[in-house]
Amino acid sequence: MRGMTPVRWSAAAAALALLPTACGSSAGNGGAVVSSSWGDPQNPLEPANTNEVQGGKVLDMVFRGLKKYDPRTGEARNWLAESIETTDSRNFTIKVKDGWRFSNGERVTARSFVDAWNYGASLKHHQKNAYFFGYIDGYDKTHPDSGTQRADTLSGLRLVDDHTFTVRLNQKFSGFPDTLGYAAFAPLPRLFFTDHAAWLDKPVGNGPYAIASYTKGAQMYLKRWDGYPGPDKARNEGVTLMVYTDSNTAYTDLLAGNLDLVDDVPAAQLKNVEGDLGDRYINTPAGIIQTLAFPYYDKAWNKPGSAKVRTGLSMAINRAQITRTIFRGTRTPATDWTSPVLGADGGFKAGLCGSACDYDPRRAKELVKEGGGIPGGQVKITYNADTGSHKEWVDAVCNSINNALGDDKACVGNPVGTFADFRNQIGQHRMSGPFRAGWQMDYPLIQNFLQPLYYTGASSNDGQWSDKSFDRLVNQANAETDTAKAVTAFQKAEEAVRDAMAAIPLWYQNGSAGYSDRLSHVALNPFSVPVYNEIKVG
């Protein structure tokens, strides 16, 4: 997810008041409401239009889909799905459980999913996650690569009755059911389609929380929905997401008692955090990898020899030293393009990167020279400066590159003020050099670490890398009905990413969080997102 962004709620887009309930920090309301650090999302909170972490946190509280990923193991479990059946990994029959409702009282039916998926797949709606519906028959007509849209609905979706619909894919994809816990596949109420502007003003979902108010740049308050029918009801009264543009300020507010939870402990505080918080500090593996992506739409980075330059830059980065000194054990040097949380059976292959991920200053310098040198003479690593302690590690990466290449101006950081602006610049293809490209898995499949980021035209292929052999290998892997064979095929595709150094893998990231003594039962799921509904206050 994206890994990995301004919000259009109404014409004013400044304040959204849905319910009169008071909100604020824990110190301000004194009730059983959790206050947590956050950042404004980039896009409206339409499920098919949110592909970054901050918006994803909200969707995770407001929506429930056919599947839900276990907050401890990541396993995809049936949630609103009564059953998902197939005999050929291409045609699926999905039955939706009875008894589920949206927070406005409307029943969740099979149509709630079919209409939502058709909306998400439509070119005219410009949904960033439209690509996730690309497996379904008819996507080439609802979302053509070029030309005008030729159909408004996916021919591969068929509504059978209130609780049943069928899906026909355009290729075999044995892992398709396990993708259906991703937010893009969430159901939507009729209001979303009949009065879209009203829904944007007052988003309605079917999860354990409902959005009560939102002031952009300040906070969002989510109130517990007492009528939620699921087994994972909220154990607190609500969550206030407080917008911070500096994670160090959030951490200071936590220590001062003005904030209950930070889910990104800043690098500068890692040396102090255990002393400050004791057992209220969480450091746990997560399905996150940090990489440097490249703008392949810039010919300077997409010419003969450029793969050698990228590989040389990779070998100029001392990952072990940076993760030890900057991140103090909360990151692990990456040796492939996935995540250890997948496990060997799920596709993680330690060492797949080979020597290209080893720190070797001499060879790094040789490869950069053989590849024709750094485009423009200087690497500018673009990153957002408001969250994530990115300045520290970008400076460290540049220092490592400069030392390896023997040029103290070979690499510099290029900060962008906010995450939203950073993502907008990426979306507008305005990058002129490598840029931060962390990826947080959408669902626990090796396919999710590869296809959305590197497949030609994929939804999160921000650098527009394209390789026909990679695409072909991914298609073959998706068609495998045997899990072990599918994993092996995906690893072959990953080798194509390695050989081109399509992106430089830096490190695997743990989820880190700290919380106040008001809270208990705090945990991060394998996506590094707090399991808000399980948190107790007091």
SETIDO-318614 format. One record per residue (C-alpha): x, y, z; residue in one letter. Coordinates in steps of 0.25 Angstrom, whole numbers, plus 2048, in hexadecimal, padded with zeros to 3 digits. Example, Ala and Ser with C-alpha at 12.3 -4.5 7.8 and 13.67 -1.06 7.14 Angstrom:
residues 2
8317EE81FA
8377FC81DS
This chain:
residues 538
800800800M
8048067FFR
80C807804G
80A80E804M
7F8829803T
7EA840802P
7DC83B805V
7D083F7FCR
7C483F806W
7BC84A801S
7BD8587FAA
7C285E807A
7CB85280AA
7CF858818A
7C6852823A
7BC846823L
7B284582EA
7AA83982DL
7A783783CL
7A7841848P
7B0838850T
7BC83F856A
7C983B852C
7D883E855G
7E483985CS
7E3830868S
7E783B871A
7DB84386BG
7D083A86CN
7D4830877G
7CB825872G
7CD81886CA
7D281D85FV
7DF81A859V
7E7825854S
7F2821849S
7FC828840S
7F8829831W
7FA830824G
7F083681AD
7ED82C80FP
7EF830801Q
7E282C7FBN
7D382B7FEP
7D081F807L
7CA8177FCE
7CF8097FEP
7D38077EFA
7DA8157EFN
7E38137FCT
7F180C7FAN
7F9812805E
7FB810814V
7F481C81AQ
7E781A813G
7E880B814G
7E880C823K
7DA813823V
7D5809819L
7D97FD822D
7D080382DM
7C4807824V
7C37FB81BF
7C27EC81BR
7C37E480FG
7C17D580AL
7CE7D1811K
7D67D781DK
7E47D5820Y
7E77CF82DD
7ED7DA836P
7F87D183BR
7FB7C7830T
7F77CF823G
7EE7C381FE
7E37C6816A
7D67C281CR
7C87C2817N
7C17CE81DW
7B47D3816L
7B77C780CA
7AE7BA810E
7B67B3805S
7BF7B57F9I
7BF7A97F0E
7C67A67E3T
7CA7997DBT
7D379F7D1D
7DA7AC7D8S
7D37B47CER
7C47B47D1N
7C07B77DFF
7B37B67E6T
7B27C07F2I
7A77BF7FDK
7A57CB806V
7A17C9815K
7937CE819D
7927D8825G
79D7E2821W
7997F1820R
79F7FE81DF
7A0808828S
79480F822N
78B803824G
78C7FE815E
78E7EF813R
79B7EA80DV
7977E1801T
79E7DB7F5A
79B7E77EDR
7A27F07F7S
7AF7E97F2F
7AB7E87E4V
7A87F77E3D
7B47FB7EAA
7BE7F37E2W
7B77F87D5N
7B98067DAY
7C88037DEG
7CB7FD7D0A
7C58097C8S
7CF8127C1L
7C681E7C2K
7C781D7D1H
7D681E7D2H
7D88157DDQ
7E68127E1K
7E38047E5N
7DC8007D8A
7E77F77D4Y
7E37ED7DFF
7D77EA7D6F
7DF7E77CAG
7DE7D87CCY
7CF7D97CAI
7C97D67BCD
7C57E37B5G
7D07EC7BBY
7D67EF7AED
7C87F67AAK
7C67FD7B7T
7D48027B9H
7DB8017ABP
7EA8047AAD
7E780F7A0S
7DA814799G
7CD81679FT
7C580D7A9Q
7BD8037A2R
7B57FD7ADA
7B08027BBD
7B07F57C2T
7B97E97C2L
7B47DD7BAS
7BA7D37C4G
7B17D87CFL
7A37D27D0R
7997D47DBL
7927C77DEV
7897CB7EAD
78A7D47F6D
7957CB7FCH
79C7C57F0T
7A47CA7E5F
7AE7C47DBT
7BC7C97D6V
7C27C47C9R
7D17C87C8L
7D87CA7BBN
7E37C17BFQ
7E57B67CAK
7E97BD7D7F
7E97B37E3S
7EC7BD7EDG
7E07C67E9F
7D87C37F6P
7E37C77FFD
7E37D57F9T
7D57D87FDL
7D97DD80AG
7DF7E9804Y
7D77F6805A
7D57F87F6A
7CB7EC7F7F
7C37F2802A
7B47F3800P
7AD8017FFL
79F806802P
79580B7F8R
7988197FDL
7A68187F7F
79F8177E9F
79281F7EAT
79982B7F1D
7A882A7F0H
7AA8387F5A
7A2835802A
7AA829804W
7B7830803L
7B183A80DD
7AD82F817K
7B4822813P
7AC816817V
7B3808819G
7B07FB820N
7BB7F9829G
7BC7FB839P
7BE80A838Y
7B7815831A
7BD82382DI
7B882D836A
7C083A832S
7CC83E82AY
7D484B82AT
7DF84A81FK
7EC84D825G
7E784B833A
7E083E837Q
7D6833833M
7CC82D83EY
7C781F83CL
7BB81B845K
7B980D849R
7AC808841W
7A480184CD
79C7FA841G
7A87F383AY
7A47E4838P
7B27DE837G
7B97D6842P
7C57E1842D
7BD7EC849K
7C57F884EA
7C97F785DR
7CA80685EN
7C181185CE
7C8817850G
7D581B84AV
7DA829847T
7E582A83CL
7EE83683FM
7F583C833V
80483E835Y
80E84382BT
81A83F834D
81A83183BS
824837845N
81984084AT
80F83584BA
81982D853Y
81B83985CT
80C83A85ED
80B82B861L
81582D86DL
80E83A871A
800833872G
7FA83A867N
7F982E85EL
7F681F860D
7FD819854L
80881B84AV
80981083FD
81681583AD
821817844V
82B82183EP
83981D83BA
83E828844A
837822850Q
83B81384FL
847815858K
83D819863N
830812860V
832806869E
83680F875G
82B818872D
82080E870L
825800875G
81B7F5871D
81280086BR
81B80085FY
8187F6853I
8227F2849N
81D7E6841T
81F7E1832P
8167E6828A
8137E5819G
81B7F1815I
8277F380CI
82E801809Q
8348037FBT
83980D7F2L
83080E7E5A
8358157D8F
82D81D7CEP
82E8157C2Y
82681F7BAY
8338277BBD
83C8227B0K
8488257B8A
84481A7C1W
83F8107B6N
84B8107ACK
8558057A9P
85E8037B5G
8558097BFS
8537FC7C6A
8627FC7C9K
86180A7D0V
8558057D8R
85C7F97DCT
8688017E0G
86080A7E8L
85A7FE7EFS
8687F97F3M
86C8077F8A
862806803I
867800810N
85A7FB815R
85F7F4821A
865800827Q
859809824I
84F7FF82AT
8587FD836R
85B80C839T
84F813834I
844809836F
84A801842R
8457F483EG
8377F8839T
83B7F682BR
8427EA824T
84B7EB818P
8437E680CA
8487DB803T
83C7D97FAD
82F7E27F6W
8257DB7FFT
8247DA80ES
8287CF819P
81A7CF81EV
8167C7812L
81F7BC817G
8277B280DA
81A7AB809D
8137B8806G
81E7BD7FDG
8297C4805F
8367C0800K
8427C6808A
84E7C97FFG
8467CA7F2L
84D7D77EFC
85B7D17F0G
8677DA7F0S
85F7E57EAA
85A7E87F9C
8687E67FFD
8707F3803Y
87C7F37FAD
8818017F7P
88C7FD7EDR
8827F57E4R
8778007E6A
88080B7E0K
8848027D5E
8767FF7D1L
87180D7D1V
87D8117C8K
87A8057BFE
86B8097BEG
86F8177B9G
86F81E7C7G
8638247CFI
85982C7C6P
85B83A7C8G
8678387D0G
8608377DDQ
85682E7E4V
84A8367EBK
84282D7F4I
8348327F5T
82C830802Y
82183680AN
82683D817A
81A83D81FD
81982E824T
822822825G
83082882AS
83482781BH
83E83281BK
84782B825E
84881E81CW
84882680FV
85482E814D
85B821818A
85881A80BV
85E826804C
86A82780DN
86D81880AS
86B81A7FBI
8748267FBN
87F81F803N
87E8137FAA
87F81B7EDL
88A8257F3G
8818317F0D
87B8397FBD
87183F7F2K
86C8327EBA
8608317F3C
85783A7FAV
849839801G
83D8417FAN
832843805P
824846801V
81C84D80CG
81084380ET
80D83580AF
801839802A
8098437FAD
8148387F8F
80982E7F3R
8038387EAN
81183B7E4Q
81382C7E2I
80582B7DBG
8088367D2Q
81582F7CEH
81E83B7D2R
8298337D8M
8378357D2S
83E82B7DAG
83C8207E5P
8318227EFF
82D81B7FCR
8248107F8A
820808805G
8167FD803W
80C7F880DQ
8067EB809M
7F77EB805D
7F57DC807Y
7FF7D280BP
8037CC7FEL
8107CD7F6I
8087D17EAQ
8057DE7F2N
8137E27F4F
8167E07E5L
80A7E27DBQ
8057F07E1P
8127F67E1L
8197F17D4Y
80F7EB7CAY
80D7F47BET
8037FF7C1G
8007F97CFA
7F98027DAS
8068057E2S
8108047D7N
8138137DAD
8208137D2G
81A80C7C6Q
8248017C5W
8207F77BAS
8267E97B7D
81F7DF7AEK
8267D37B4S
8217D77C2F
8137D97BDD
8137CB7B7R
8197C57C3L
80E7CB7CCV
8037C77C3N
8097B87C4Q
80A7B97D3A
7FB7BE7D4N
7F67B27CCA
7FD7A87D5E
7F37A17DET
7FD79A7E6D
8027A47F1T
81179F7F1A
8127A07E2K
80B7AE7E2A
8167B37ECV
8217AD7E4T
81C7B47D7A
81B7C17DFF
8297C07E3Q
82D7BE7D5K
8267CB7D2A
82D7D27DDE
83A7CE7D7E
8377D77CBA
8357E27D5V
8437DF7DBR
84A7DE7CED
8457EC7C9A
8467F27D8M
8387F77D5A
8387FD7E3A
8437FD7EEI
83E7F47FAP
8437FB807L
83D7F4813W
8327ED819Y
82A7F5823Q
8257F1830N
8187F7835G
81B801841S
81280784BA
81180D858G
805810861Y
80181686ES
7FD81087BD
7EF812879R
7EE80786EL
7EF7F886ES
7EE7ED864H
7F67F585AV
7FB7EE84EA
8007F0840L
7FB7E7835N
8047E182AP
8027ED822F
8077F682ES
7FA7FC830V
7F47FD83EP
7E97F3841V
7E17FF846Y
7D47F7849N
7DB7EF853E
7E17FA85BI
7DB7FD869K
7DC80A870V
7DD80B87FG
